[in-house]
Amino acid sequence: MASPEPQGFTLLLIYSVYVVTLGPLLFGYHLGELNAPQKVITCQVDQIPGYVALGLPHCIRMNAFQWGMVQSMFTVGGLFGAIMSGAVATRFGRLFALKWASFFLVGGPIAEALAGKIWVMALGRALSGLGAGTATVVSPIYISEVSPPTRRGFFGAFTQVQINFGIAVAQLLGFFLSKSNKWRWVLAAGGFIAGLMFFGLMLTPETPKWLAANNRPRMARGILQRLRGKTADIREEIEDWEMSGEAEEESLLGASRGFRQRKEPGRSIIDVVRRRRYRRPLVAVTGTMMAQQLCGINSVVMYSVAIIGKIMPKHAGLVTVIVSGANVLVTLLAAPLPDKIGRKPCLLISIVGMGLASGMLYAGLARDIQALTIVAVALFVASFGIGLGPIPFILSSELVGPEAVGAVSSWALAGNWLSTFLVAMFFPILNKVLENNVWWIFVGVSGVWAIFVAVFVPESKGKANADEVWRRSRPS
């Protein structure tokens, strides 16, 4: 007998996942867009005198503090986007929130590319961050709600694949365009991608689960059937939905009983802290999101030129591009693992691998061993792609019900953005003060987060909904 069609792929499903992950791609792009062109933008290299079109200068003179402020505005915007977007997605829909994110992701790069003053570039970075913060909250929720239950881990991994791809594209464009006034095209490129995302969303359906929970069950069933295929049996998947009432359930499935007939009201970011039933999921999801950054991935991604430059000064930029490309490849190849061996084992393998890589980086840099340092950077990136990269984005929709997933995701991504800011800001300082010993900090941090995952994060592979995950995770 043929396997049920819901586990297959349809063009609409693939198209929808691709379009919504353009938001995370732009998050990665904006993380990496200023790395290579920094010296050109801030007038630290010789420029051809004069002005470009529209009366814009070739560069914007900035000191270290001003440059740091411009960089950090992306994080500030992202923090606000992450906090606010969960409530918007819960009340008005996942698609509505993503369309607003694309609006800011278009406006931010336009301001950056046309900036002639520091405050204009800072504003552009903040607008880009607002859109990216929204996208990194809502896109994983969308993907989880449209993916077949047995393929959520696979499709969920594409959030991190696209983030890494965005970083790689930014590094590649920066490698070739960090000269004269061409740096403005590096910043403008994000706006073109966001424009494609906005128009792509016009043909992207809302998630069936959100529609069913908001009084539109017939539309929800129709969209689910299109996502799964015309001949697919979707009855079992519909049974896990929270419907808006008995009459509407019967309009979907005839006289069948046994469906969840309650409709939970949407929970705010305050509700999920106050109510006991949401505290464990809140701790688990937020903790893994913070671990994603605090284990040190951005110390390698954002500062690989400085790290590798200590032993390969002439080839550090090219190696950075190669490392970024390898990051995409590893995450893509590891995408099936969460559905095969489980979310929790992938997380633990990832964290332990990153801790080991940090120790190897200390040894390679302290003893000036070129091969060991390059292997350590590769292990760092590979370990991240196996677990800590993709899985935190999957967990929010698997550990939390649809009524609270937006609020919990907002807290989790706020923690993620704050952790990104801490690593991006303090790693260069600690690296200067502690030199190679800074890597022992990441060894210790990885150990702490491995214990956290082992104790606080339940396995969600194969579970129908959040209630089943936590019911089975209780000690007998």
QUIBEL-V995183 format. One record per residue. N is the residue number from 1. NEAR is the number of other C-alpha atoms within 8 Angstrom. D_FIRST is the distance of its C-alpha to the first C-alpha in whole Angstrom. Layout:
N_NEAR_D_FIRST + N_NEAR_D_FIRST
This chain:
1_2_0 + 2_3_4 + 3_5_6 + 4_8_9 + 5_10_12 + 6_11_15 + 7_11_14 + 8_7_15 + 9_8_19 + 10_9_21 + 11_6_24 + 12_8_26 + 13_12_24 + 14_9_26 + 15_9_29 + 16_11_30 + 17_10_29 + 18_8_31 + 19_12_34 + 20_14_35 + 21_12_35 + 22_12_38 + 23_18_40 + 24_17_39 + 25_15_40 + 26_15_43 + 27_15_44 + 28_14_43 + 29_16_45 + 30_14_48 + 31_9_48 + 32_13_49 + 33_14_51 + 34_10_55 + 35_9_54 + 36_11_55 + 37_14_58 + 38_8_60 + 39_9_63 + 40_14_63 + 41_12_62 + 42_12_65 + 43_12_68 + 44_7_68 + 45_6_68 + 46_5_70 + 47_9_69 + 48_6_71 + 49_5_73 + 50_6_73 + 51_8_70 + 52_9_67 + 53_5_66 + 54_4_66 + 55_6_69 + 56_10_67 + 57_9_68 + 58_13_66 + 59_11_66 + 60_11_66 + 61_7_69 + 62_10_67 + 63_7_68 + 64_6_66 + 65_7_66 + 66_9_65 + 67_10_62 + 68_8_61 + 69_9_61 + 70_12_60 + 71_11_57 + 72_9_56 + 73_13_56 + 74_16_53 + 75_14_52 + 76_11_54 + 77_16_52 + 78_17_49 + 79_15_50 + 80_11_51 + 81_14_48 + 82_18_46 + 83_11_48 + 84_10_48 + 85_15_44 + 86_17_42 + 87_11_44 + 88_10_44 + 89_14_40 + 90_14_40 + 91_7_42 + 92_8_41 + 93_11_38 + 94_15_36 + 95_12_37 + 96_9_41 + 97_14_41 + 98_15_40 + 99_10_42 + 100_9_45 + 101_14_44 + 102_14_44 + 103_11_48 + 104_12_49 + 105_18_47 + 106_14_49 + 107_12_52 + 108_15_53 + 109_16_52 + 110_12_55 + 111_12_57 + 112_16_57 + 113_11_57 + 114_8_60 + 115_10_62 + 116_10_66 + 117_7_66 + 118_11_65 + 119_6_64 + 120_11_62 + 121_14_60 + 122_14_60 + 123_12_59 + 124_14_56 + 125_16_54 + 126_15_54 + 127_14_53 + 128_18_50 + 129_18_50 + 130_19_49 + 131_18_46 + 132_16_45 + 133_17_45 + 134_17_43 + 135_13_41 + 136_13_40 + 137_15_40 + 138_15_38 + 139_15_35 + 140_13_33 + 141_14_33 + 142_11_32 + 143_13_29 + 144_13_28 + 145_10_28 + 146_12_26 + 147_10_23 + 148_9_20 + 149_9_20 + 150_8_19 + 151_10_21 + 152_13_24 + 153_15_26 + 154_12_25 + 155_13_26 + 156_14_29 + 157_16_30 + 158_12_31 + 159_15_34 + 160_13_35 + 161_12_34 + 162_14_36 + 163_14_39 + 164_14_40 + 165_14_39 + 166_16_42 + 167_16_44 + 168_14_44 + 169_9_44 + 170_13_48 + 171_15_49 + 172_9_48 + 173_9_50 + 174_15_53 + 175_12_53 + 176_7_54 + 177_11_56 + 178_11_58 + 179_9_61 + 180_9_64 + 181_8_62 + 182_9_59 + 183_14_58 + 184_10_57 + 185_9_55 + 186_13_53 + 187_13_53 + 188_12_52 + 189_9_49 + 190_14_48 + 191_14_49 + 192_9_47 + 193_10_44 + 194_15_44 + 195_10_45 + 196_8_42 + 197_13_40 + 198_11_42 + 199_8_41 + 200_9_37 + 201_14_37 + 202_6_38 + 203_6_35 + 204_10_33 + 205_8_31 + 206_9_32 + 207_13_30 + 208_14_28 + 209_12_29 + 210_13_33 + 211_13_33 + 212_16_31 + 213_13_34 + 214_9_36 + 215_8_36 + 216_9_34 + 217_16_30 + 218_9_30 + 219_10_30 + 220_14_28 + 221_11_25 + 222_8_26 + 223_11_26 + 224_11_23 + 225_11_21 + 226_9_23 + 227_10_22 + 228_16_18 + 229_10_18 + 230_6_18 + 231_5_15 + 232_10_14 + 233_8_14 + 234_10_17 + 235_7_18 + 236_7_18 + 237_8_20 + 238_8_23 + 239_9_23 + 240_10_25 + 241_11_27 + 242_13_31 + 243_16_32 + 244_14_35 + 245_9_35 + 246_8_34 + 247_6_34 + 248_10_33 + 249_14_30 + 250_10_29 + 251_8_30 + 252_9_26 + 253_8_24 + 254_7_26 + 255_5_28 + 256_6_25 + 257_4_28 + 258_5_27 + 259_9_27 + 260_9_30 + 261_10_33 + 262_8_36 + 263_9_37 + 264_6_38 + 265_5_41 + 266_8_41 + 267_10_43 + 268_9_46 + 269_11_47 + 270_7_49 + 271_8_47 + 272_15_45 + 273_10_48 + 274_7_49 + 275_8_46 + 276_8_45 + 277_5_41 + 278_10_41 + 279_11_44 + 280_9_41 + 281_11_39 + 282_13_42 + 283_9_43 + 284_11_40 + 285_16_39 + 286_15_42 + 287_10_43 + 288_11_40 + 289_14_41 + 290_12_45 + 291_10_44 + 292_13_42 + 293_13_46 + 294_12_48 + 295_13_46 + 296_10_48 + 297_12_46 + 298_11_48 + 299_11_51 + 300_10_49 + 301_9_48 + 302_11_51 + 303_9_53 + 304_12_52 + 305_11_55 + 306_8_57 + 307_9_56 + 308_13_55 + 309_12_58 + 310_8_60 + 311_9_59 + 312_9_58 + 313_8_60 + 314_6_60 + 315_8_56 + 316_13_55 + 317_10_54 + 318_8_52 + 319_10_50 + 320_12_49 + 321_12_48 + 322_8_46 + 323_11_45 + 324_14_44 + 325_11_41 + 326_11_40 + 327_12_39 + 328_13_37 + 329_8_35 + 330_12_35 + 331_16_34 + 332_10_31 + 333_7_30 + 334_9_30 + 335_14_28 + 336_9_24 + 337_12_26 + 338_14_27 + 339_14_23 + 340_6_23 + 341_8_26 + 342_12_27 + 343_14_30 + 344_11_33 + 345_8_32 + 346_14_32 + 347_13_35 + 348_12_37 + 349_11_37 + 350_14_38 + 351_17_41 + 352_11_42 + 353_11_42 + 354_16_44 + 355_15_46 + 356_9_46 + 357_12_47 + 358_14_50 + 359_11_51 + 360_11_51 + 361_13_52 + 362_13_55 + 363_11_56 + 364_14_55 + 365_13_58 + 366_8_60 + 367_6_61 + 368_7_60 + 369_10_57 + 370_10_56 + 371_7_52 + 372_11_52 + 373_14_52 + 374_9_50 + 375_8_47 + 376_13_48 + 377_12_47 + 378_10_44 + 379_11_43 + 380_13_44 + 381_14_42 + 382_12_39 + 383_14_39 + 384_13_39 + 385_15_36 + 386_17_34 + 387_16_34 + 388_16_38 + 389_12_37 + 390_17_34 + 391_14_33 + 392_12_36 + 393_12_35 + 394_15_31 + 395_10_33 + 396_14_35 + 397_14_32 + 398_12_30 + 399_14_33 + 400_12_35 + 401_11_34 + 402_9_34 + 403_10_37 + 404_13_39 + 405_14_37 + 406_16_39 + 407_13_42 + 408_17_41 + 409_14_40 + 410_15_43 + 411_13_45 + 412_14_43 + 413_16_43 + 414_12_47 + 415_11_47 + 416_13_45 + 417_11_48 + 418_10_51 + 419_11_50 + 420_12_49 + 421_10_53 + 422_9_54 + 423_13_53 + 424_11_54 + 425_8_57 + 426_8_58 + 427_10_56 + 428_8_59 + 429_8_62 + 430_10_61 + 431_11_60 + 432_7_64 + 433_6_65 + 434_8_63 + 435_8_62 + 436_9_59 + 437_9_59 + 438_11_57 + 439_11_54 + 440_10_55 + 441_8_55 + 442_13_51 + 443_13_50 + 444_9_52 + 445_11_50 + 446_13_46 + 447_11_47 + 448_8_48 + 449_11_45 + 450_11_43 + 451_8_44 + 452_10_43 + 453_13_40 + 454_9_39 + 455_6_41 + 456_9_40 + 457_10_37 + 458_8_34 + 459_9_30 + 460_11_28 + 461_8_25 + 462_7_22 + 463_8_24 + 464_8_24 + 465_10_27 + 466_12_31 + 467_8_32 + 468_9_29 + 469_15_30 + 470_10_34 + 471_7_33 + 472_6_31 + 473_8_34 + 474_6_37 + 475_3_38 + 476_2_38
